[in-house]
């Protein structure tokens, strides 16, 4: 039997700083707990917030990095929910063009 980590296309990395996640309406969804090449795991700000994020729903989120306050806007699909943890897959990613 293979572990989740062995089956993943991209490894997941734990995030030590509290990068905050917001939806298009400015509602804070939670903080990024893990990130990988294909998506992120978000620790929702509450169980009710996690439950409002239905698997299969598509969102545009903004991730705000602590300290620098840099932001990244991403399109995601909610893929799974376990308690207050929400897994989101990146969609419509366009690779960087060589310069």
N, CA, C and O of each residue as an XYZ file, in Angstrom:
396
protein
N       0.839     -1.184      0.000
C       0.000      0.000      0.000
C       0.883      1.245      0.000
O       1.849      1.318      0.759
N       0.556      2.236     -0.854
C       1.356      3.452     -0.932
C       0.754      4.547     -0.066
O      -0.459      4.614      0.131
N       1.621      5.395      0.442
C       1.153      6.512      1.260
C       0.662      7.630      0.354
O       0.936      7.628     -0.846
N      -0.075      8.600      0.937
C      -0.532      9.755      0.168
C       0.645     10.468     -0.462
O       0.567     10.903     -1.611
N       1.747     10.594      0.287
C       2.917     11.315     -0.204
C       3.497     10.614     -1.436
O       3.942     11.288     -2.365
N       3.502      9.271     -1.464
C       4.056      8.544     -2.600
C       3.162      8.654     -3.825
O       3.661      8.591     -4.949
N       1.845      8.818     -3.642
C       0.908      8.904     -4.757
C       0.806     10.307     -5.331
O       0.324     10.473     -6.452
N       1.243     11.313     -4.603
C       1.111     12.695     -5.054
C       2.032     12.987     -6.230
O       3.159     12.495     -6.296
N       1.532     13.792     -7.149
C       2.327     14.222     -8.287
C       3.402     15.216     -7.831
O       4.514     15.231     -8.359
N       3.044     16.050     -6.834
C       3.954     17.051     -6.281
C       4.051     16.848     -4.777
O       3.041     16.557     -4.136
N       5.232     16.991     -4.198
C       5.335     16.899     -2.732
C       4.656     18.082     -2.071
O       4.568     19.161     -2.658
N       4.178     17.885     -0.858
C       3.582     18.967     -0.075
C       4.602     19.470      0.933
O       5.316     18.684      1.555
N       4.662     20.771      1.086
C       5.588     21.394      2.023
C       4.792     22.100      3.108
O       3.819     22.797      2.822
N       5.212     21.914      4.365
C       4.585     22.626      5.475
C       4.968     24.096      5.396
O       6.095     24.441      5.040
N       4.021     24.949      5.730
C       4.258     26.395      5.741
C       4.366     26.844      7.187
O       3.455     26.611      7.981
N       5.467     27.483      7.533
C       5.694     27.893      8.913
C       5.129     29.268      9.222
O       4.776     29.539     10.370
N       5.033     30.142      8.227
C       4.486     31.476      8.450
C       3.003     31.465      8.115
O       2.546     30.621      7.343
N       2.259     32.383      8.683
C       0.812     32.383      8.526
C       0.357     33.186      7.306
O      -0.109     34.318      7.437
N       0.496     32.589      6.121
C      -0.018     33.220      4.911
C      -1.540     33.097      4.941
O      -2.073     31.992      5.039
N      -2.230     34.212      4.856
C      -3.687     34.244      4.981
C      -4.358     34.126      3.615
O      -3.852     34.619      2.607
N      -5.518     33.456      3.613
C      -6.263     33.206      2.379
C      -7.605     33.938      2.453
O      -8.335     33.823      3.438
N      -7.919     34.696      1.390
C      -9.154     35.464      1.302
C      -9.897     35.094      0.022
O      -9.271     34.737     -0.976
N     -11.229     35.176      0.046
C     -11.992     34.953     -1.177
C     -12.198     36.284     -1.896
O     -11.713     37.319     -1.439
N     -12.921     36.261     -3.027
C     -13.148     37.469     -3.824
C     -13.910     38.558     -3.073
O     -13.812     39.735     -3.421
N     -14.665     38.175     -2.052
C     -15.433     39.149     -1.278
C     -14.642     39.709     -0.099
O     -15.171     40.509      0.673
N     -13.377     39.299      0.052
C     -12.545     39.776      1.148
C     -12.726     38.995      2.437
O     -12.164     39.354      3.471
N     -13.510     37.925      2.376
C     -13.747     37.077      3.556
C     -12.499     36.240      3.811
O     -12.004     35.567      2.908
N     -11.989     36.282      5.044
C     -10.812     35.477      5.367
C     -11.222     34.022      5.535
O     -12.029     33.687      6.403
N     -10.657     33.159      4.691
C     -10.981     31.731      4.730
C     -10.154     30.995      5.771
O     -10.640     30.048      6.389
N      -8.909     31.417      5.974
C      -8.025     30.752      6.926
C      -6.579     31.005      6.572
O      -6.247     32.010      5.943
N      -5.703     30.071      6.987
C      -4.278     30.198      6.709
C      -3.794     28.976      5.937
O      -4.334     27.879      6.079
N      -2.776     29.185      5.126
C      -2.177     28.095      4.357
C      -1.382     27.223      5.316
O      -0.544     27.728      6.062
N      -1.639     25.901      5.303
C      -0.873     25.000      6.164
C       0.138     24.175      5.373
O       1.196     23.819      5.892
N      -0.186     23.872      4.122
C       0.730     23.130      3.247
C       0.550     23.648      1.832
O      -0.511     24.155      1.467
N       1.609     23.511      1.041
C       1.538     23.919     -0.356
C       2.330     22.934     -1.202
O       3.336     22.382     -0.753
N       1.876     22.720     -2.413
C       2.557     21.855     -3.361
C       2.363     22.410     -4.759
O       1.686     23.424     -4.934
N       2.941     21.768     -5.744
C       2.835     22.235     -7.117
C       1.428     22.208     -7.666
O       1.122     22.931     -8.614
N       0.560     21.383     -7.088
C      -0.797     21.260     -7.617
C      -1.874     21.873     -6.763
O      -3.028     21.940     -7.188
N      -1.532     22.331     -5.556
C      -2.575     22.893     -4.717
C      -2.084     23.270     -3.339
O      -0.888     23.254     -3.048
N      -3.062     23.616     -2.484
C      -2.742     24.021     -1.118
C      -3.717     23.385     -0.144
O      -4.821     22.980     -0.507
N      -3.283     23.311      1.086
C      -4.154     22.926      2.195
C      -4.344     24.164      3.046
O      -3.381     24.850      3.386
N      -5.599     24.450      3.389
C      -5.939     25.628      4.178
C      -6.544     25.180      5.497
O      -7.453     24.352      5.519
N      -6.043     25.723      6.590
C      -6.659     25.531      7.898
C      -7.693     26.644      8.010
O      -7.349     27.807      8.222
N      -8.966     26.274      7.864
C     -10.038     27.274      7.870
C     -10.091     28.000      9.206
O      -9.704     27.457     10.241
N     -10.575     29.236      9.164
C     -10.650     30.057     10.373
C     -11.667     29.516     11.374
O     -11.608     29.857     12.555
N     -12.603     28.675     10.917
C     -13.575     28.032     11.803
C     -14.152     26.814     11.086
O     -14.025     26.677      9.869
N     -14.778     25.943     11.850
C     -15.431     24.783     11.253
C     -16.547     25.240     10.321
O     -16.729     24.668      9.246
N     -17.294     26.264     10.721
C     -18.371     26.793      9.870
C     -17.819     27.303      8.545
O     -18.439     27.112      7.499
N     -16.649     27.953      8.584
C     -16.029     28.439      7.350
C     -15.663     27.258      6.468
O     -15.932     27.282      5.267
N     -15.056     26.225      7.039
C     -14.696     25.038      6.267
C     -15.938     24.420      5.639
O     -15.907     24.032      4.471
N     -17.015     24.323      6.381
C     -18.238     23.717      5.879
C     -18.884     24.537      4.777
O     -19.665     24.001      3.991
N     -18.574     25.830      4.702
C     -19.123     26.671      3.636
C     -18.380     26.466      2.318
O     -18.837     26.928      1.273
N     -17.249     25.782      2.359
C     -16.431     25.538      1.162
C     -16.734     24.142      0.637
O     -16.095     23.169      1.037
N     -17.700     24.049     -0.250
C     -18.162     22.761     -0.764
C     -17.164     22.146     -1.740
O     -16.694     22.831     -2.648
N     -16.829     20.860     -1.569
C     -15.994     20.189     -2.560
C     -16.610     20.318     -3.956
O     -17.814     20.144     -4.146
N     -15.750     20.627     -4.917
C     -16.186     20.835     -6.295
C     -16.423     22.296     -6.632
O     -16.537     22.645     -7.807
N     -16.501     23.164     -5.615
C     -16.731     24.577     -5.902
C     -15.438     25.251     -6.344
O     -14.346     24.926     -5.875
N     -15.597     26.188     -7.249
C     -14.460     26.912     -7.805
C     -14.403     28.291     -7.161
O     -15.428     28.954     -7.004
N     -13.208     28.715     -6.794
C     -13.006     29.996     -6.128
C     -11.816     30.726     -6.725
O     -10.912     30.108     -7.286
N     -11.824     32.022     -6.601
C     -10.622     32.826     -6.841
C     -10.195     33.301     -5.466
O     -10.950     33.981     -4.771
N      -8.986     32.942     -5.080
C      -8.493     33.297     -3.750
C      -7.292     34.216     -3.863
O      -6.597     34.247     -4.878
N      -7.071     34.957     -2.798
C      -5.885     35.798     -2.676
C      -5.128     35.328     -1.448
O      -5.689     35.248     -0.355
N      -3.860     35.018     -1.629
C      -2.998     34.622     -0.526
C      -2.117     35.822     -0.196
O      -1.420     36.350     -1.063
N      -2.155     36.244      1.060
C      -1.355     37.378      1.522
C      -0.250     36.862      2.415
O      -0.502     36.230      3.441
N       0.973     37.137      2.013
C       2.129     36.675      2.767
C       2.395     37.607      3.942
O       2.282     38.826      3.811
N       2.751     37.032      5.095
C       3.055     37.872      6.261
C       4.335     38.664      6.021
O       5.157     38.301      5.180
N       4.487     39.712      6.746
C       5.715     40.511      6.636
C       5.708     41.376      5.395
O       5.509     42.587      5.489
N       5.919     40.783      4.239
C       6.021     41.549      2.996
C       4.665     42.041      2.506
O       4.589     43.009      1.749
N       3.605     41.382      2.932
C       2.243     41.696      2.498
C       2.066     41.471      1.000
O       1.107     41.971      0.410
N       2.980     40.724      0.377
C       2.836     40.372     -1.031
C       1.591     39.512     -1.197
O       1.233     38.745     -0.303
N       0.933     39.644     -2.348
C      -0.277     38.870     -2.589
C      -0.157     38.066     -3.878
O       0.545     38.449     -4.814
N      -0.861     36.948     -3.897
C      -0.967     36.111     -5.083
C      -2.433     35.765     -5.260
O      -3.091     35.334     -4.313
N      -2.954     35.952     -6.481
C      -4.340     35.626     -6.777
C      -4.341     34.342     -7.593
O      -3.645     34.237     -8.603
N      -5.132     33.359     -7.146
C      -5.158     32.039     -7.773
C      -6.586     31.546     -7.939
O      -7.456     31.842     -7.119
N      -6.818     30.796     -9.001
C      -8.084     30.089     -9.171
C      -7.897     28.680     -8.638
O      -6.912     28.015     -8.957
N      -8.847     28.223     -7.820
C      -8.763     26.894     -7.212
C     -10.122     26.199     -7.269
O     -11.164     26.827     -7.462
N     -10.069     24.890     -7.093
C     -11.271     24.084     -6.890
C     -11.109     23.393     -5.545
O     -10.073     22.789     -5.266
N     -12.141     23.488     -4.715
C     -12.122     22.792     -3.429
C     -12.234     21.306     -3.735
O     -13.185     20.876     -4.387
N     -11.278     20.525     -3.272
C     -11.253     19.090     -3.565
C     -11.658     18.238     -2.369
O     -12.282     17.190     -2.539
N     -11.312     18.671     -1.173
C     -11.659     17.856     -0.005
C     -11.772     18.719      1.235
O     -11.266     19.839      1.300
N     -12.452     18.158      2.206
C     -12.650     18.844      3.473
C     -12.625     17.793      4.568
O     -13.350     16.801      4.498
N     -11.795     18.004      5.577
C     -11.739     17.128      6.747
C     -11.689     18.023      7.969
O     -10.655     18.618      8.273
N     -12.803     18.114      8.662
C     -12.875     19.036      9.798
C     -12.660     20.446      9.303
O     -13.373     20.908      8.412
N     -11.678     21.141      9.875
C     -11.377     22.513      9.461
C     -10.304     22.590      8.378
O      -9.924     23.683      7.958
N      -9.816     21.441      7.927
C      -8.801     21.415      6.869
C      -9.474     21.299      5.512
O     -10.351     20.459      5.311
N      -9.055     22.149      4.583
C      -9.648     22.185      3.252
C      -8.535     22.065      2.218
O      -7.583     22.845      2.231
N      -8.656     21.086      1.322
C      -7.689     20.902      0.245
C      -8.191     21.568     -1.017
O      -9.336     21.360     -1.419
N      -7.335     22.375     -1.652
C      -7.696     23.103     -2.860
C      -6.689     22.811     -3.961
O      -5.480     22.806     -3.732
N      -7.207     22.568     -5.157
C      -6.361     22.309     -6.325
C      -6.262     23.571     -7.174
O      -7.269     24.228     -7.434
N      -5.053     23.907     -7.604
C      -4.865     25.032     -8.506
C      -5.456     24.680     -9.865
O      -5.315     23.548    -10.330
N      -6.115     25.641    -10.502
C      -6.630     25.446    -11.864
C      -6.210     26.616    -12.731
O      -5.920     27.707    -12.241
N      -6.184     26.366    -14.028
C      -5.850     27.396    -15.019
C      -4.480     28.013    -14.808
O      -4.280     29.201    -15.059
N      -3.536     27.200    -14.344
C      -2.179     27.715    -14.182
C      -1.513     27.815    -15.545
O      -1.630     26.912    -16.374
N      -0.827     28.900    -15.764
C      -0.078     29.098    -16.998
C       1.390     29.133    -16.620
O       1.798     29.964    -15.809
N       2.204     28.229    -17.203
C       3.621     28.224    -16.842
C       4.283     29.561    -17.172
O       3.898     30.253    -18.114
N       5.288     29.901    -16.371
C       6.069     31.105    -16.655
C       6.731     30.963    -18.015
O       7.171     29.879    -18.398
N       6.796     32.074    -18.737
C       7.470     32.071    -20.027
C       8.943     32.366    -19.816
O       9.290     33.202    -18.981
N       9.826     31.690    -20.561
C      11.254     32.005    -20.439
C      11.500     33.449    -20.867
O      10.843     33.966    -21.771
N      12.436     34.072    -20.215
C      12.761     35.485    -20.537
C      13.990     35.585    -21.347
O      14.406     36.688    -21.704
